[in-house]
Amino acid sequence: MTDEEVRQIAVDMGLIFNDGIDEVAHKLVAPEFIDYEAPEGSPRGPEAYANTARWMRGVWEDARWEIVDSFAKGDKATLRVIFSGRQVQDFMGVPATGRKVRVQHIHIYRVEDGQVVEHWAVRDDLELYRQLGAWDKPLMGAPKPAPTA
């Protein structure tokens, strides 16, 4: 496969999360697919990936993964995305806040024979938790709150 074909497959994976098109998971996600972002022992394959996407869209109203940069070399493609949405259900121990978030992710996909066989991700979870109010450390350089009496 060409680098552009590999990149396009990674971009098309967004149809699963952004648009909820489960058929794309069954077309592009290999049966032996491993998602290294998922907890150890999690189910593998296209249906597991589609389930994760459905869960995320349930937790986050108006969830979007906007691709900012993408490139591919050999059998791997990398996407830098901005995730946004409004939290309407519990997420990793944080009760629904109703708050909107906007954070960066990096996703790496390995493609073999036209299907994704591996996925890695780096998410800015500290910024996500800060925006949800679950982590109160201020941003660097932000003014410190005035002491209260």
C-alpha positions as CSV (number, residue, x, y, z in Angstrom):
1,M,0.0,0.0,0.0
2,T,1.1,3.6,-0.6
3,D,1.6,6.0,2.2
4,E,-1.4,7.9,1.0
5,E,-3.6,4.8,1.1
6,V,-2.5,4.0,4.6
7,R,-3.2,7.6,5.7
8,Q,-6.6,7.5,4.1
9,I,-7.5,4.3,6.0
10,A,-6.6,6.1,9.3
11,V,-8.6,9.1,8.3
12,D,-11.6,6.9,7.5
13,M,-11.5,5.4,11.0
14,G,-13.0,8.7,12.0
15,L,-16.2,7.6,10.4
16,I,-16.6,5.1,13.2
17,F,-16.3,7.6,16.0
18,N,-17.5,10.8,14.4
19,D,-20.4,9.4,12.4
20,G,-21.2,6.1,14.2
21,I,-20.9,4.1,11.0
22,D,-20.3,0.6,12.4
23,E,-20.0,-0.9,8.9
24,V,-16.7,1.0,8.6
25,A,-15.4,-0.8,11.6
26,H,-16.2,-4.1,10.0
27,K,-14.5,-3.1,6.8
28,L,-11.4,-1.4,8.2
29,V,-10.7,-3.0,11.5
30,A,-9.0,-6.4,11.3
31,P,-10.4,-9.3,13.4
32,E,-7.1,-9.5,15.3
33,F,-7.1,-5.8,15.9
34,I,-5.5,-4.6,19.2
35,D,-6.3,-1.3,20.7
36,Y,-3.4,-0.4,23.1
37,E,-5.5,2.5,24.4
38,A,-8.1,0.1,25.8
39,P,-7.6,-1.6,29.2
40,E,-5.6,-4.8,29.2
41,G,-7.9,-7.8,28.5
42,S,-10.4,-5.8,26.6
43,P,-12.2,-7.4,23.7
44,R,-10.5,-7.1,20.3
45,G,-11.6,-6.7,16.7
46,P,-14.1,-4.6,14.8
47,E,-17.1,-4.9,17.1
48,A,-15.1,-4.0,20.2
49,Y,-13.8,-0.9,18.4
50,A,-17.4,0.0,17.3
51,N,-18.6,-0.5,20.9
52,T,-16.0,1.9,22.2
53,A,-17.1,4.5,19.7
54,R,-20.8,4.0,20.7
55,W,-19.8,4.4,24.4
56,M,-17.8,7.6,23.8
57,R,-20.7,9.1,21.8
58,G,-23.0,8.3,24.7
59,V,-20.7,9.9,27.3
60,W,-20.0,13.0,25.2
61,E,-22.8,14.9,23.5
62,D,-21.8,16.3,20.2
63,A,-18.5,14.4,20.3
64,R,-16.1,15.2,17.5
65,W,-12.6,14.2,16.6
66,E,-11.3,16.9,14.2
67,I,-8.2,16.0,12.3
68,V,-5.7,18.7,12.4
69,D,-2.6,16.9,11.0
70,S,-2.1,13.5,9.4
71,F,0.7,11.7,7.7
72,A,1.8,8.1,6.9
73,K,5.0,6.3,6.3
74,G,5.1,2.6,5.5
75,D,2.4,0.7,7.4
76,K,1.7,3.4,10.0
77,A,-0.4,6.5,9.9
78,T,-0.5,9.3,12.6
79,L,-3.3,11.7,13.2
80,R,-3.3,14.7,15.5
81,V,-6.9,15.5,16.4
82,I,-8.8,17.9,18.6
83,F,-11.5,16.1,20.6
84,S,-14.5,18.1,21.7
85,G,-17.8,17.3,23.3
86,R,-20.0,18.0,26.3
87,Q,-19.9,15.4,29.1
88,V,-23.3,14.0,29.8
89,Q,-22.4,10.7,31.5
90,D,-19.8,9.4,33.9
91,F,-16.3,9.3,32.3
92,M,-13.5,7.3,34.0
93,G,-14.8,8.1,37.5
94,V,-15.8,11.7,36.8
95,P,-19.6,12.1,37.2
96,A,-21.4,14.0,34.3
97,T,-20.6,17.7,34.6
98,G,-22.3,19.1,31.5
99,R,-19.1,20.9,30.7
100,K,-17.7,21.2,27.2
101,V,-14.1,20.1,26.6
102,R,-11.6,20.6,23.8
103,V,-8.3,18.6,24.0
104,Q,-5.6,17.2,21.8
105,H,-5.0,13.5,20.9
106,I,-2.4,11.7,18.8
107,H,-3.5,8.5,17.2
108,I,-1.2,6.0,15.5
109,Y,-2.6,3.2,13.3
110,R,-0.8,0.2,11.8
111,V,-2.3,-1.0,8.6
112,E,-1.9,-4.5,7.1
113,D,-3.7,-5.7,4.0
114,G,-6.0,-2.7,3.9
115,Q,-7.1,-3.1,7.6
116,V,-6.1,-1.5,10.9
117,V,-4.4,-4.2,13.0
118,E,-3.0,-2.0,15.9
119,H,-3.9,1.4,17.4
120,W,-2.0,3.5,20.0
121,A,-3.1,6.9,21.3
122,V,-1.8,9.7,23.5
123,R,-4.5,11.9,25.0
124,D,-4.1,15.0,27.0
125,D,-6.1,13.6,29.9
126,L,-4.8,16.1,32.5
127,E,-6.2,19.0,30.4
128,L,-9.4,17.0,30.0
129,Y,-9.8,16.6,33.7
130,R,-8.9,20.3,34.3
131,Q,-11.7,21.3,31.9
132,L,-14.1,19.0,33.7
133,G,-13.1,20.5,37.0
134,A,-11.8,17.2,38.3
135,W,-8.2,18.5,38.5
136,D,-7.7,22.0,39.8
137,K,-4.1,22.8,39.0
138,P,-4.1,26.1,37.0
139,L,-2.5,26.5,33.7
140,M,1.2,27.6,33.8
141,G,1.4,31.4,33.7
142,A,-2.3,31.8,34.7
143,P,-2.9,34.4,37.4
144,K,-3.1,32.9,40.9
145,P,-6.4,33.5,42.7
146,A,-6.3,36.2,45.4
147,P,-6.1,34.8,48.9
148,T,-9.4,34.7,50.8
149,A,-9.8,35.8,54.4
